Amino acid sequence: MAPDAEVNLGLGWRGADGQRFQSTIVRVPPGEWPTWTRLQIAALPPEGAIDVGLGLTIENQSAADWAEVREFTLEAFE
């Protein structure tokens, strides 16, 4: 990725009535990633959250940039 590209990994929370809570987002460090790398994010759900979504956003990607992602998973820990 070009130095001005921005890649973010995030968790979005939702309540029973569809209310959206503040998301947890981390920026992936910029640079070249020549091998597969596992990215992880962890957060406690806000009170009242019943659903969570996982997202990856890429912004300011140049024409020569490319990204390949696979195997999104969610795990619950107690």
C-alpha positions as CSV (number, residue, x, y, z in Angstrom):
1,M,0.0,0.0,0.0
2,A,1.1,3.5,-0.7
3,P,2.1,5.6,2.3
4,D,-1.0,7.7,2.2
5,A,-3.3,4.6,2.1
6,E,-5.3,3.9,5.3
7,V,-6.5,0.5,6.3
8,N,-8.7,0.1,9.4
9,L,-10.1,-2.9,11.2
10,G,-13.2,-2.4,13.2
11,L,-16.0,-3.8,15.4
12,G,-19.5,-2.3,15.3
13,W,-22.0,-3.0,18.0
14,R,-25.8,-2.9,17.8
15,G,-28.6,-3.1,20.4
16,A,-31.9,-5.1,20.3
17,D,-33.8,-2.0,19.0
18,G,-31.3,-1.5,16.2
19,Q,-29.5,1.2,18.1
20,R,-25.8,1.5,17.0
21,F,-23.2,1.9,19.6
22,Q,-19.7,3.5,19.2
23,S,-17.4,1.3,17.1
24,T,-14.0,0.1,18.0
25,I,-11.6,0.8,15.2
26,V,-7.8,0.3,14.9
27,R,-5.6,1.5,12.1
28,V,-3.3,-1.1,10.5
29,P,0.3,0.2,10.4
30,P,1.1,1.4,6.9
31,G,3.7,-0.2,4.7
32,E,4.4,-3.3,2.6
33,W,3.2,-6.7,4.0
34,P,4.9,-9.3,1.8
35,T,3.6,-12.3,3.7
36,W,0.2,-13.2,5.1
37,T,-0.3,-11.5,8.5
38,R,-2.9,-12.1,11.1
39,L,-4.7,-9.0,12.3
40,Q,-6.6,-9.0,15.5
41,I,-8.8,-6.6,17.4
42,A,-10.4,-7.1,20.8
43,A,-13.0,-5.2,22.7
44,L,-15.7,-5.6,25.3
45,P,-19.2,-5.0,24.1
46,P,-21.1,-1.9,25.4
47,E,-23.9,-2.6,27.8
48,G,-27.1,-3.5,25.8
49,A,-25.2,-4.7,22.7
50,I,-26.6,-7.9,21.2
51,D,-24.9,-8.0,17.8
52,V,-21.4,-7.3,16.5
53,G,-20.1,-6.8,13.0
54,L,-16.5,-6.9,11.8
55,G,-15.3,-4.6,9.0
56,L,-12.2,-3.7,7.1
57,T,-11.9,-0.4,5.2
58,I,-9.3,0.7,2.8
59,E,-9.1,4.4,1.9
60,N,-6.8,6.5,-0.4
61,Q,-5.8,3.4,-2.3
62,S,-3.8,4.2,-5.4
63,A,-4.2,2.4,-8.8
64,A,-1.0,0.3,-8.2
65,D,-2.1,-0.8,-4.7
66,W,-3.8,-4.1,-4.0
67,A,-5.0,-6.0,-0.9
68,E,-6.0,-9.6,-0.4
69,V,-7.9,-10.6,2.7
70,R,-9.3,-14.0,3.8
71,E,-10.7,-15.9,6.8
72,F,-12.6,-13.4,8.8
73,T,-13.6,-14.9,12.2
74,L,-15.2,-13.7,15.4
75,E,-14.4,-15.4,18.7
76,A,-16.0,-14.8,22.1
77,F,-13.8,-15.0,25.2
78,E,-14.9,-15.1,28.8
